[in-house]
Amino acid sequence: MSESSRKAPTRVAVLLIAFTLAVAAAPAHASPRAECRSMPSKLLGRKVPYCVLLPPSYDNDRSRRYPVLYFLHGLGQNEQAMIDSGGFNLTQDLWEQMQLGEFLIVAPDGDRSFFINSRDGKRPYEDFLIQEMLPFIDTHYRTKEGRHNRGIAGVSMGGYGALHLALRHSDLFGSVSANSAALIANPPEGRVDSESATAISRALGGAFGTPFDRAFWDRNSPFTLVRESPPPAGLQIYFDCGTEDDYGFNRGAQEFHDLLVSHHIPHEFHLYPGGHDINYFAEHLPDSLQFQSKALGALPVPKK
């Protein structure tokens, strides 16, 4: 066997080894994933479940930090609402189509709290989220610092909570978006019978007192926060609602829009055909997410 013939298998072996090492070292195809866990809360006296949607590059690029969006569910749902309703698949499609920048989406379980401190003082949910959850997420995940890297969004009850929290804590949130938020400018006034009072409290999750406390409702209302607080400097605001909303939240949304206009507060508002149902949310959740993507300055990562 000639010297060149003896060297040929050696070259092939070296190339095969190099190719194998290169494949092993190459990062796996970037894919988003969801993880559901719980965190302890001294304020609530229990563990609070949450789910987080991690963007495509999160596991492969360990040096990168990300903006974060807090997503608040509707009444009767929980932290898995985004997953159970197909919201995760929708978000994944937007990421794959490069129609959405990369940011974390954190969805806490808010029970029936409307994401405020309850009237009876037993469920200080707002304090939990601001004082415990935000620091916990920033400690346990690679998030970027600063209000301009933190947004909040929600649907229905969660839309109310998102607007309430963003307006009250605009030093912590730089953007807010809401689909079909539970906006009611003027709840029914006057005395109601005990059966009706119980029904109202049940519908509102007991967060506003049993029986319903109109004064407490007013103090927490996004309408009141706009009227009685300084304009939220730099807060980017988006909200929409269906024109046939089953609970009449479209009227509240229109009145909230009119109020923001009268106070010269910049915002984006839309009324779209549709009711208060999963079909409406599925169609317009992308509008909220894409608004947040832009507000958070999140850019898609080009596919390689």
N, C-alpha and C positions, 0 to 999 in steps of 0.2 A: 504494500500500500504506500502511495506517495505521501510526502509530507503534507501537501495541500489536501489530500483526501482525509488524512488523519485529523486535520484542523477543522474540517467542515462540520462534523457532528458537534465539536466543541462550540463553534460559533452558534449553531442552532440552539444548543442547550442554554447558552448565555442569553440569547434573544428570548427564549421561552421563559426563562426565569425573570428577566427584566419585564416582560409583558405581564407576567403573573403578579409581580410586585406592584406594577403600575395600576393594575385593575384593583388590587387589594387596597391601595392607598387612595384611589379615587373616591370622592364622597358619594354616598348613595343618592339616588334621585330625591331631591328635596320635596317633601310632602308635608302639608299641615296636619296637625293632629289635635285631638281634644283629650283633656284629662280632667277627671272630676274627683275632687278631694273635699276636705273640710278643714276649718281653722277654728281654734279656740276663741271664745269671746268671754271676757270677764263681765262686760257690760250686760250681755244678754244671758249670761250664766249657762251657756251651752255651746256645743260645736255648731258652726254654721257651714252647711255644704256650699260648694261653689264649683263651677266648671270654668275652664279657661281654654280658649281656642288659640293654639300656638301657630304662627304663620309658617310658610314653607321652609324658610331658611333658618328657623330658630335652632334646630338641633345640629345643623351642620356648621353654622357660623357662630362659634362660642364667644367670639370677641364682640359681637354686635349687641347693641341695646336697642329697644323698640319703644315707640309710643304705646299707650294702653287705652283701650276703650272699655268703660264699664257699661254693661248691658243689663237693664232691669226688666224683668218679666211682667206679664199681666196678672190680674187677679185669678186665683185658682191654678196658677202654674207654679213652677219652681225653677231651680238653677239649671235644669236640663231642657228648658223650653226651646232654646236655640237648636239643640240636638234633636229633640223629639219632633219638632215642627218642620224639620228639613232646613233650618237656617244654617246649620254647619255645612251641609252639602252646597247650598246656595253660595255661601261665603267661599268655599273651596273652589267652586266654578269661577267666581270672580277673580280669585287669586290666579288660577290657572290661565284665565283669559287676559291676565295683566290689566284688569279693570279696577283693581284695588291695590293700594299700597300695603305694605306689611306692618301690622301692629297686632298686639295681643288684644283679645276680647275676653274680658272677665265677667262672668255671669253669676252673681251671688243669689242664694235663696232668700227672698224677702218675705216669704209667707204671704200674709194679707195685710202687711204693714203700711202700704202706700209709701214705704221707704222714708217715713218720718218717725219722730219720737211720739209714741202713742199718748193719747189724752190721759190715760190712767197712770202713766209713768212706768209701767211694767215692761214695756218693750221699747227701749231707747235705740231704735234701729238706725236713725240718722247719726247718732253719736257713734254707734258701732262702726258704720261704714267709714265715717270720716276719721275717727280716732284710732280704729283698730285695723280695718281692712286695707285701707290705702297703704299704711306703713308695712303691713304684712306682705302685700303683693310686691311692693318695691324691694323688700328684703329677699323674697323667695324667687323672684323672677327678674330677668334682665330688662328692666324698664328704664326709660330715659327720665331725667328729672325735669321738673318745671311744669307749670299749669298748661303751657302751650303743647306739651306732650301727653296731656291727659284729657280725655273726653268722656262724656256720659250720654247714654242713649236709652230709650225704652219704648215699650208699646203699651197702650191703654193705661192701666195703673202704673206701670213702669215709666210711661211717658210723663205722667203727672210727677212721679218721683224724680225723674231726670231734670225736668224744668225747675222743680222746687230746689233740688240740691245745687244745680248749677247757678241759679240766681242767688241763693243764700251763701254759696261758697265759691264765688267767681274767682277768688284768689287761688283756688285749687284746680278748677276746671277751665280749660280754654275754649271748649266747644260743647254744645248740647244739641241733640236731635231727638225727635219724638214722632212716632206714628200713632195716630188715633189716640192722643193723650186724653186722659179723663179730665177734661177741662170743663168746669161748670162755673160760670160767672156768678150766678145768683141761685143757690139752692132754695128750695121752697121755704118760706118763712111762716111764722105763726105756729100755733099749737097744733100738734097732730095726736091722734089717738095712740095708745100704747102699742097696738099691733103694728101700726105704720112706723112708729119710732124704732121698733125692734127690726122691722124689715129694712129700714134705711141703714141702721147700724150693721146689719148682717151684710148688706150689699157693699158697704164701705169697709168691711173687715174689722169693725170695731175700733179702728185706728183713731177715729174722731169722737170717741166717747159712746157710751151706752147709757141713756139715750144719746142720740146725735147732738153734738155741741156745735151750734152754728158759729159762735164766736171763735172757737178753736179752729174750725174749718177756715174761717176768714184769715186768721193769723198765719196759717200755713199756705194759703192759696198763692199760686204763682201770680195771680192778678194783684194781690195785696203787696207781694214782694216787688213788683214793678212800680206800683203806685207810691210806695212808702220808702223805697231804698234808692240810693244814688244809681244812675245808669251803670250797668255792669261793663266797665271799660274792657274792650277787646274780646268780649265773649261772643263767639260765633254761634248763631242760633238758626236751627232748621226745624220745622214741624209741618206735618200734613195730616189730612183726615179725609174720610170718605164722605161724599155728599149725602149718602143715605145711611149714615152711621146709626146703628140700632139704638144707641143711647142719647142721640142728639149731641154728641161731642163736636160735631161739625159746627154747630152754633157757637159753642164755647171757643172753638179754634178761631172762628171768624172774629169773635169779640176780643180774643187775645191778640190777634193780628192788629185789630183796630187800636187797641191799647198801646201796643209797641210803636205803632206809627205815630200816635199822638205824643209819645214820649221820645220820639226821634231815636229809637233804638233799632239799629240795623238788624235785619233778619231775613230769612227765606221762608215763604209760606205757600202751601198749595192745597187746594181742594180738588180731589180726584173722584171720578165715579166709583162707587163701591160702598159696602157696608162695614160693619165691625166684625170681621171674620178672618179666618186663616187665609182666604184667597186674597183679600186686600193686603194683609201683612206681607204675604209672600211676594206680591207684585211690587210693593213699595219699600220693603226693607232695604233693597239695593240702593235706593235713593238716599236713605239715611246713612248707610255704610260708606257710600262714595262721597257724600258730604263730609263725613268724619275723616276719611282718608285724605282729602284735600286740606281740611282744617288742621289735621295733625302733621301735615307735611310729610306724610308717608309715601314713599315712592316704590313702585313695583321693582322687583329684581329681575333683570332680563334673563330669559332662559339661555342656557349654554348649549 
